[in-house]
Amino acid sequence: MTPNVSRKRAIYTVKLTLALLLGTVAVATAHVTTYALPGGSTTAGGISVDAEGNVYSADFGGTQLFRIATDRTVSVYATGLNTPSGNAFDSQGNLFQSNYGIGIANDTITKIEPDGTATPFIDGLSGPVGIAIDAEDTMYVALCDSGRVGRIAVDGSSGVFAESNLFACPNGITFDEVGNLYVVNFNDGGVLKIDPQGDVTAFATIPGGGNGHVAYVAGHLYVADRAGNQIYRVDITSAEVELFAGTGTAGSTDGENLEALFNEPNAVARNREGSALYTNGVNNVVRRIALELERPDKPKNFKAKARKKGKAKLTWTNDSLNREGFAIELSTSGSGFEEIGRVGPRATKAVIRGLLAGETYRVRIVAFNGSGSSKPSKKVKFTGRG
């Protein structure tokens, strides 16, 4: 199925398509700032960022989930939780919060709606920690106590997606651009790769011996080395590991990434644009790490062809990691280019619908990430068909 673009409403229905991924993306120095101090216990749980840039940090030693608004106002978003750990948003803006429930055999996941209403979603789990949710809202949960990754459908039905003796309390979990999952272990420095069929392989090792959570941005994994008070970066093409932030000394001093101090950083999450990471640690201090990505490369081999019934098919080559998606821009006769919608970072095709027969159009695409947009692709001119 090809992504569809309605010319009239500028709405996409996107199926994330596989693409050839080559090369890496450079990241310049990143600045670390203390973003908020929610309070609560001294132990941090999971962290997530919503589409508007609000940050949600779980109090692992308590029962609350805090919301840090974009103006840095702190409030309690949900309460009544039980040792809340990892969390993640679905496509509808619902946040799913795992409850590790230390000392309780029957652990749960809570569904928190956009208005903060919290209801039980699923129970009977074994040490749920990190959560990752795909484009179809299927949930994948790192199950520390059983050494597995569970898969939970939208209706709450569940099963085992992956199990391996390589798991050592699987903790953080995230997707890359082509549907692979990456899991980091709490009990050792292991970073494991799980392909879409559920096969588990060793991928990389983080120094320090005890990982928190993991986030993916533009070709790199960012792993919280909780035991070592640092953040590491892993290139998903080469599996090369490099220190990204922190000196190794415990503290909360702001500054450039390799000079800043962290105190047992636990969760790590990205914002929607990929321009910043957020992490938390001892005393629930939330830290913001600004990512200075290189701007994306210009899209290559862009083609467009008019089809019957007011459609046009677009294709291009997707051969770069440093982008978060593609914007489609259209121009009618005598007008400038207007963005009519966007597709995801793995797309290589799209279909525009609602074009007028006999109308002359020009179309181009632009790649974008948190640092800005690429140069436009070449323009393609065509005439709409009835």
Number of C-alpha atoms within 10 A of each C-alpha: 10 17 21 23 25 17 19 11 11 16 16 19 15 19 18 20 17 14 16 12 16 12 14 16 19 14 14 12 16 20 19 27 19 17 18 19 16 22 12 18 15 14 20 29 33 30 29 24 23 18 12 10 17 16 25 27 30 35 28 25 18 19 17 21 27 22 23 22 17 12 8 14 11 17 13 15 19 20 17 13 24 23 21 30 32 32 30 23 24 18 12 9 14 18 22 24 32 33 27 28 19 12 7 11 14 14 20 24 27 22 20 20 16 13 10 15 13 20 13 13 16 17 16 11 21 21 28 31 28 31 28 24 22 14 12 11 15 16 21 25 30 31 25 24 17 17 21 24 27 21 20 18 14 12 9 13 9 16 12 14 17 20 17 14 8 16 28 20 24 32 32 32 28 26 22 18 21 16 17 15 19 25 29 33 27 24 17 20 22 23 27 22 23 21 16 13 9 16 13 20 15 14 18 19 19 24 18 15 16 22 35 29 31 29 24 23 28 25 22 24 22 24 31 32 31 23 22 22 22 29 29 20 22 23 18 21 13 11 15 13 19 14 18 19 26 28 18 20 15 18 16 19 16 18 17 17 23 18 16 21 23 31 23 27 32 34 32 28 28 26 20 17 17 20 17 21 23 26 32 30 26 19 17 27 22 26 23 21 23 21 21 17 23 19 19 24 19 17 21 16 11 19 19 21 15 21 17 12 14 19 23 23 18 23 18 17 16 22 16 23 23 26 30 21 18 22 18 22 19 21 18 16 9 8 10 10 15 14 15 19 19 24 24 19 24 26 23 22 23 24 21 26 21 16 24 16 15 12 13 16 21 19 23 23 27 22 28 23 23 23 17 15 20 19 15 17 19 17 16 16 17 15 19 20 17 13
